[in-house]
Amino acid sequence: MTIGIGGNSAKQALDNLVNMTNGVEPIALAEFQQRIENAQHLMRQQGVDYLFLTPGSNLVYFTNIQWRVTERLFGALIPSRGGITYVVPKFEFDSFAENKLISGDVLTWQEHEDPFALVTYYCHKNINDSNINDSVVRNLTMALCGASPFTFATRLSNGSEHFQITCADKITEPLRQIKSSAELAIIETVMQMTLAVQQAAASILYEGISCQEVISFIDAAHKKVGASGSYFCLVLFDVYSALPHGTSQLQTLKANDMVLIDTGCKLMGYTSDITRSYVFGSPSSKQRTVWEAEKQAQTAVFNAVERNKTCANLDNIARKTLAQCGFSDSYALPGLPHRTGHGIGLDIHESPYLVANDDTTLVPGMCFSNEPTICIENEFGVRLEDHFYVTDQGPKWFTEPSLSIDNPFGLSVDD
């Protein structure tokens, strides 16, 4: 039997876990303020008058406000100079005030009023009041988050002929791609939390266990280590492990099945995402060969990371390595059917991406998944997913990668 797989009851495995969040520091107020100043600098460079943050990870990044997306207009207006202004439905003001970290003016609106007209009027008034020599209303450019509902963009642009809407990605992405030391510390902790959960989940496996039982255990285990539960969880056995994002089919574990578990949780808004693959029983020759090719590709990508190399370079290295092992050098199967990796932070998938058309240059502070999955249709798949971040001295892992197919968690025989 593979070391660390099976042998514990769910209760025993949960009892072995502890809260891992003690001592983790949240992002400080000064860092949020600096993020806003950095955005304003880019806005002035790009000729953008306002950045409008609607509910989502960008709003969290700049203000620490977590708010649900609805049809009602809510958000934060960042001008190219000056303080932030919030746009809030009047009846939700008290709930907003409880969550506000960054001080600023507040525009409230009643249910019968048009909040989009309120925003366009406010922006024009502010700009034109600050340019008293202008004899005519000048055109304004507002950058809107890419994830904002399309209706928001159309209603804002239709509110004034002097209002131009552009995508905020050129402002938000360069800032969010490079993590601060405080962000890296949170991400490292949340990754270690999920790695501990992965090890615990492996220890409860037994022949006949269902995927749903494992998923329920992993949710409970994430709570035990200090999260609110699983942010997502994918558990696949046997042939279904070749489906990168899973199946709705009910599954129960059999002897010598390939097991693939991909899961993560949230800590202070930041996301973990770790995949482990191993055999429940004794690996066949083919399972071993494929697992070792996956390990070789993951290692090759990590070893190739250096400042000023591009994301596309790393994807190419993964495919070349797999081709040398007898797999496809493209997206064809058997081989790697998706990109090699993705950025991570407040979103589980965020730019930049380790994919052929992403020529983003690697710089210190960038964080990536490294997951060159091998899928063999109707047989099995192997994915080893860990994350690294770029430093001036080279890449650093957030979590220790799998050691071997016989001992995926690097345990001693006595553990």
C-alpha positions as CSV (number, residue, x, y, z in Angstrom):
1,M,0.0,0.0,0.0
2,T,1.2,3.5,-0.8
3,I,2.6,5.2,2.3
4,G,0.1,7.5,4.0
5,I,-2.9,6.2,2.1
6,G,-5.7,4.7,4.3
7,G,-5.4,3.5,7.9
8,N,-7.2,6.3,9.8
9,S,-10.8,6.8,10.6
10,A,-12.3,10.2,9.8
11,K,-12.4,11.1,13.5
12,Q,-8.7,10.1,14.0
13,A,-7.7,12.2,11.0
14,L,-9.7,15.3,12.2
15,D,-8.3,14.9,15.7
16,N,-4.7,15.1,14.3
17,L,-5.4,18.5,12.7
18,V,-5.0,21.9,14.4
19,N,-5.9,25.5,13.7
20,M,-3.1,26.8,11.5
21,T,-4.1,30.5,11.3
22,N,-2.7,31.7,14.6
23,G,-0.3,34.6,14.1
24,V,-1.3,35.3,10.5
25,E,-1.5,39.1,10.0
26,P,-4.2,40.7,7.9
27,I,-3.4,43.3,5.2
28,A,-2.8,46.6,7.0
29,L,-4.7,49.8,6.3
30,A,-1.5,51.4,5.0
31,E,-1.2,48.8,2.3
32,F,-4.7,49.3,1.1
33,Q,-4.0,53.1,0.9
34,Q,-0.8,52.4,-1.0
35,R,-2.7,50.2,-3.5
36,I,-5.1,53.1,-4.2
37,E,-2.2,55.5,-4.7
38,N,-0.6,53.0,-7.1
39,A,-3.8,52.7,-9.1
40,Q,-4.1,56.5,-9.3
41,H,-0.5,56.7,-10.6
42,L,-1.4,54.3,-13.4
43,M,-4.7,56.1,-14.1
44,R,-2.9,59.4,-14.7
45,Q,-0.4,57.6,-17.0
46,Q,-3.3,56.1,-19.0
47,G,-5.5,59.2,-19.1
48,V,-8.2,57.6,-16.9
49,D,-10.3,59.9,-14.8
50,Y,-12.1,57.4,-12.6
51,L,-11.8,53.7,-11.7
52,F,-15.1,52.2,-10.7
53,L,-14.8,49.1,-8.5
54,T,-17.9,46.9,-8.5
55,P,-18.4,44.0,-6.1
56,G,-15.7,41.3,-6.6
57,S,-12.0,40.7,-5.9
58,N,-10.9,44.2,-7.2
59,L,-13.2,45.9,-4.7
60,V,-11.7,43.6,-2.0
61,Y,-8.1,44.3,-3.1
62,F,-8.5,48.1,-2.9
63,T,-11.0,48.5,0.0
64,N,-11.3,45.2,1.8
65,I,-15.1,45.3,1.2
66,Q,-16.7,42.0,0.4
67,W,-20.1,42.6,-1.2
68,R,-22.4,40.5,-3.2
69,V,-23.1,41.2,-6.9
70,T,-26.8,42.2,-7.5
71,E,-28.7,44.3,-10.0
72,R,-28.3,47.3,-7.6
73,L,-25.3,49.5,-8.3
74,F,-22.8,49.3,-5.4
75,G,-19.1,50.1,-5.6
76,A,-16.2,52.5,-5.1
77,L,-15.1,55.3,-7.3
78,I,-11.4,56.1,-7.3
79,P,-10.5,59.4,-9.0
80,S,-7.1,59.9,-10.6
81,R,-6.4,62.4,-7.8
82,G,-8.1,62.7,-4.4
83,G,-10.1,60.5,-2.1
84,I,-12.4,57.6,-2.8
85,T,-16.2,57.8,-3.1
86,Y,-18.6,55.0,-2.4
87,V,-21.9,54.4,-4.3
88,V,-24.4,52.6,-2.0
89,P,-28.1,51.9,-2.0
90,K,-29.6,54.0,0.8
91,F,-31.2,51.1,2.6
92,E,-27.9,49.2,2.7
93,F,-25.9,52.1,4.1
94,D,-25.6,50.7,7.7
95,S,-24.4,47.3,6.4
96,F,-21.9,49.1,4.2
97,A,-20.7,51.2,7.1
98,E,-19.9,48.1,9.2
99,N,-17.5,46.9,6.5
100,K,-15.8,50.2,5.5
101,L,-12.1,50.4,6.1
102,I,-11.0,53.2,3.9
103,S,-12.7,56.5,4.6
104,G,-14.4,58.4,1.8
105,D,-17.5,60.3,0.7
106,V,-20.7,58.2,0.1
107,L,-23.3,58.7,-2.6
108,T,-26.5,57.0,-1.6
109,W,-29.5,56.4,-3.8
110,Q,-33.1,55.5,-3.2
111,E,-34.9,52.6,-5.0
112,H,-36.8,54.9,-7.4
113,E,-33.7,56.8,-8.4
114,D,-31.2,56.1,-11.3
115,P,-27.8,55.4,-9.7
116,F,-26.0,55.4,-13.0
117,A,-27.2,59.0,-13.7
118,L,-26.1,59.9,-10.2
119,V,-22.6,58.6,-10.9
120,T,-22.2,60.3,-14.2
121,Y,-23.5,63.6,-12.8
122,Y,-21.1,63.3,-9.8
123,C,-18.1,62.5,-11.9
124,H,-18.7,65.4,-14.4
125,K,-19.4,67.9,-11.6
126,N,-16.2,66.9,-9.8
127,I,-14.0,67.1,-12.9
128,N,-15.5,70.4,-14.2
129,D,-15.5,72.0,-10.8
130,S,-11.8,71.3,-10.6
131,N,-11.1,72.8,-14.1
132,I,-12.7,76.2,-13.7
133,N,-11.1,77.5,-16.9
134,D,-13.0,74.9,-19.0
135,S,-15.8,76.6,-20.9
136,V,-17.3,73.3,-22.0
137,V,-18.0,69.9,-20.4
138,R,-15.0,67.8,-21.2
139,N,-15.0,64.0,-22.0
140,L,-14.4,61.6,-19.1
141,T,-12.9,58.2,-19.2
142,M,-14.0,55.6,-16.6
143,A,-12.3,52.3,-16.2
144,L,-14.7,49.6,-15.2
145,C,-13.8,46.2,-13.7
146,G,-13.9,43.5,-16.4
147,A,-16.1,41.3,-14.3
148,S,-18.8,44.0,-14.0
149,P,-22.2,43.2,-15.5
150,F,-22.5,44.4,-19.1
151,T,-25.6,46.4,-18.2
152,F,-23.5,48.5,-15.9
153,A,-21.2,49.5,-18.7
154,T,-24.0,50.4,-21.1
155,R,-26.0,52.3,-18.6
156,L,-23.0,54.3,-17.5
157,S,-21.9,55.1,-21.1
158,N,-25.5,55.9,-22.1
159,G,-25.8,58.4,-19.2
160,S,-23.7,61.0,-21.0
161,E,-22.3,61.6,-24.4
162,H,-19.1,62.8,-22.7
163,F,-18.6,59.5,-20.9
164,Q,-16.2,56.8,-22.2
165,I,-16.0,53.4,-20.6
166,T,-12.8,51.4,-20.8
167,C,-11.7,48.1,-19.1
168,A,-9.9,48.4,-15.8
169,D,-7.6,45.4,-16.4
170,K,-4.6,47.6,-17.5
171,I,-4.8,49.2,-14.1
172,T,-5.8,46.4,-11.7
173,E,-3.9,43.5,-13.2
174,P,-0.3,44.9,-13.0
175,L,-0.8,45.8,-9.4
176,R,-2.5,42.5,-8.3
177,Q,0.0,40.3,-10.2
178,I,2.8,41.3,-7.8
179,K,2.2,40.2,-4.3
180,S,3.5,42.1,-1.2
181,S,5.3,40.3,1.6
182,A,2.0,40.4,3.6
183,E,0.1,38.7,0.8
184,L,2.8,36.1,0.4
185,A,2.6,35.2,4.1
186,I,-1.2,34.7,3.9
187,I,-0.9,32.7,0.7
188,E,1.8,30.4,2.2
189,T,-0.4,29.8,5.3
190,V,-3.5,29.0,3.3
191,M,-1.6,26.6,1.0
192,Q,0.0,24.8,4.0
193,M,-3.5,24.5,5.5
194,T,-4.8,22.7,2.4
195,L,-1.7,20.5,2.1
196,A,-2.4,19.3,5.7
197,V,-6.0,18.6,4.7
198,Q,-4.8,16.7,1.6
199,Q,-2.6,14.5,3.8
200,A,-5.5,13.9,6.2
201,A,-7.9,13.0,3.4
202,A,-5.5,10.5,2.0
203,S,-5.3,8.8,5.3
204,I,-9.0,8.0,5.6
205,L,-9.4,6.2,2.2
206,Y,-10.7,2.7,2.2
207,E,-12.1,0.4,-0.5
208,G,-15.7,1.3,-1.2
209,I,-15.5,4.9,0.1
210,S,-17.5,7.4,-2.1
211,C,-16.2,10.6,-3.5
212,Q,-18.9,12.5,-1.6
213,E,-17.7,11.0,1.7
214,V,-14.2,12.3,0.9
215,I,-15.5,15.7,-0.1
216,S,-17.5,16.0,3.2
217,F,-14.4,15.1,5.2
218,I,-12.3,17.7,3.4
219,D,-14.8,20.4,4.1
220,A,-14.7,19.5,7.8
221,A,-10.9,19.3,7.7
222,H,-10.6,22.7,6.2
223,K,-12.7,24.0,9.1
224,K,-10.5,22.3,11.6
225,V,-7.4,24.0,10.3
226,G,-9.0,27.4,10.5
227,A,-10.9,28.1,7.3
228,S,-14.7,28.4,6.9
229,G,-14.7,25.1,4.9
230,S,-13.7,24.2,1.4
231,Y,-13.7,26.8,-1.3
232,F,-14.0,24.0,-3.8
233,C,-13.3,20.3,-3.9
234,L,-12.8,17.8,-6.7
235,V,-12.4,14.1,-5.9
236,L,-11.9,11.6,-8.7
237,F,-11.2,7.9,-8.9
238,D,-9.9,5.6,-11.7
239,V,-10.9,6.6,-15.3
240,Y,-12.6,9.8,-14.0
241,S,-9.2,11.1,-12.9
242,A,-8.5,11.8,-16.6
243,L,-11.3,14.5,-16.6
244,P,-9.5,17.7,-15.5
245,H,-12.6,19.3,-14.0
246,G,-14.4,16.1,-13.0
247,T,-17.7,14.4,-13.5
248,S,-21.2,14.2,-12.0
249,Q,-21.0,10.4,-12.0
250,L,-21.1,8.7,-8.6
251,Q,-17.8,7.0,-7.7
252,T,-16.6,4.5,-5.2
253,L,-13.0,3.6,-4.6
254,K,-11.5,0.3,-5.8
255,A,-8.2,-1.3,-5.2
256,N,-5.4,0.1,-7.3
257,D,-7.4,3.1,-8.5
258,M,-5.7,6.3,-9.3
259,V,-7.0,9.0,-6.9
260,L,-7.0,12.7,-7.8
261,I,-8.0,15.3,-5.2
262,D,-8.0,19.0,-6.1
263,T,-9.1,21.3,-3.4
264,G,-8.6,24.7,-1.6
265,C,-10.0,27.1,0.9
266,K,-9.9,30.8,1.7
267,L,-8.0,32.8,4.3
268,M,-8.5,36.5,4.6
269,G,-9.8,36.5,1.0
270,Y,-6.7,34.6,-0.4
271,T,-7.1,31.2,-2.0
272,S,-5.3,27.9,-1.8
273,D,-5.4,25.3,-4.6
274,I,-3.5,22.0,-4.3
275,T,-3.9,18.8,-6.3
276,R,-2.5,15.4,-5.3
277,S,-2.5,12.2,-7.3
278,Y,-1.6,8.7,-6.0
279,V,-2.7,5.1,-6.2
280,F,-4.9,3.4,-3.6
281,G,-3.0,0.2,-3.4
282,S,0.0,-0.8,-5.6
283,P,0.8,1.3,-8.7
284,S,1.0,-0.5,-12.0
285,S,3.9,0.0,-14.3
286,K,2.0,2.4,-16.4
287,Q,0.7,4.4,-13.4
288,R,4.2,4.7,-12.1
289,T,5.6,5.8,-15.5
290,V,2.9,8.5,-16.0
291,W,3.2,9.8,-12.4
292,E,7.0,10.1,-12.8
293,A,6.6,12.0,-16.1
294,E,4.2,14.4,-14.4
295,K,6.7,14.9,-11.6
296,Q,9.5,15.5,-14.1
297,A,7.4,18.1,-16.0
298,Q,6.5,20.0,-12.8
299,T,10.1,20.0,-11.7
300,A,11.3,21.2,-15.1
301,V,8.9,24.2,-15.0
302,F,10.0,25.1,-11.5
303,N,13.7,24.9,-12.4
304,A,13.2,27.1,-15.4
305,V,11.8,30.0,-13.5
306,E,14.0,33.1,-13.6
307,R,13.5,36.8,-13.7
308,N,12.6,38.2,-17.2
309,K,11.6,34.8,-18.6
310,T,8.0,34.8,-19.9
311,C,4.9,32.8,-18.9
312,A,4.8,31.3,-22.4
313,N,8.4,30.0,-21.9
314,L,7.3,27.9,-18.9
315,D,4.3,26.4,-20.7
316,N,6.6,25.5,-23.6
317,I,9.0,23.8,-21.2
318,A,6.2,21.7,-19.7
319,R,5.1,20.5,-23.1
320,K,8.7,19.8,-24.3
321,T,9.3,17.7,-21.2
322,L,6.1,15.7,-21.6
323,A,7.0,15.2,-25.3
324,Q,10.3,13.7,-24.3
325,C,8.4,11.3,-22.1
326,G,6.3,10.2,-25.1
327,F,3.2,12.4,-24.7
328,S,1.8,15.1,-26.9
329,D,3.6,18.4,-27.3
330,S,0.3,20.2,-27.8
331,Y,-3.1,20.0,-26.2
332,A,-3.8,16.6,-27.8
333,L,-4.2,13.5,-25.6
334,P,-2.5,11.6,-24.1
335,G,-0.9,14.7,-22.7
336,L,-1.6,18.1,-21.2
337,P,-5.0,19.4,-22.4
338,H,-4.9,22.8,-20.7
339,R,-2.4,25.6,-19.7
340,T,0.4,24.7,-17.4
341,G,-0.6,27.1,-14.7
342,H,-2.4,30.2,-13.5
343,G,-1.8,33.2,-11.2
344,I,-3.4,33.0,-7.8
345,G,-4.4,35.4,-5.0
346,L,-7.8,36.8,-4.2
347,D,-9.1,34.8,-7.2
348,I,-8.3,31.2,-7.6
349,H,-7.4,31.9,-11.3
350,E,-6.0,35.3,-12.1
351,S,-3.5,36.7,-14.5
352,P,-0.9,36.1,-15.6
353,Y,-1.2,32.6,-17.0
354,L,1.4,29.9,-17.9
355,V,0.1,29.5,-21.4
356,A,1.6,29.9,-24.9
357,N,0.2,33.3,-25.8
358,D,1.0,35.0,-22.5
359,D,4.2,37.0,-23.0
360,T,4.1,38.5,-19.5
361,T,7.6,38.8,-18.1
362,L,8.2,37.1,-14.7
363,V,9.1,39.5,-11.9
364,P,9.5,39.0,-8.2
365,G,6.2,38.7,-6.3
366,M,4.3,36.9,-9.0
367,C,2.6,33.7,-7.9
368,F,1.7,30.7,-10.1
369,S,0.2,27.2,-10.0
370,N,2.4,24.6,-11.6
371,E,0.2,21.7,-12.8
372,P,1.1,20.1,-16.1
373,T,-1.6,17.5,-15.9
374,I,-1.3,14.3,-17.9
375,C,-4.6,12.8,-19.1
376,I,-5.0,9.4,-20.7
377,E,-8.5,9.1,-22.0
378,N,-10.6,6.2,-20.6
379,E,-7.7,5.1,-18.3
380,F,-6.6,7.7,-15.7
381,G,-5.0,11.1,-15.2
382,V,-2.3,12.5,-13.0
383,R,-2.1,16.1,-11.7
384,L,0.5,17.3,-9.3
385,E,-0.3,20.9,-8.4
386,D,1.7,23.2,-6.2
387,H,2.3,26.9,-6.3
388,F,5.5,28.9,-6.4
389,Y,6.4,32.6,-6.3
390,V,9.1,34.4,-8.0
391,T,12.0,36.1,-6.1
392,D,15.3,37.7,-7.2
393,Q,17.0,34.5,-6.1
394,G,14.7,32.3,-8.2
395,P,11.4,30.5,-7.5
396,K,10.2,29.4,-4.1
397,W,7.5,26.8,-3.4
398,F,4.6,27.6,-1.1
399,T,4.3,23.9,-0.4
400,E,6.6,20.9,-0.7
401,P,5.7,19.0,-3.9
402,S,4.8,15.3,-3.8
403,L,7.9,13.1,-3.1
404,S,7.1,9.9,-5.0
405,I,4.2,7.8,-6.1
406,D,5.0,5.4,-3.3
407,N,5.2,8.1,-0.7
408,P,3.4,11.2,-2.0
409,F,3.5,13.1,1.3
410,G,7.1,12.3,2.2
411,L,6.2,10.5,5.4
412,S,8.5,8.4,7.4
413,V,7.4,4.8,7.8
414,D,6.5,5.5,11.5
415,D,4.1,8.4,10.7
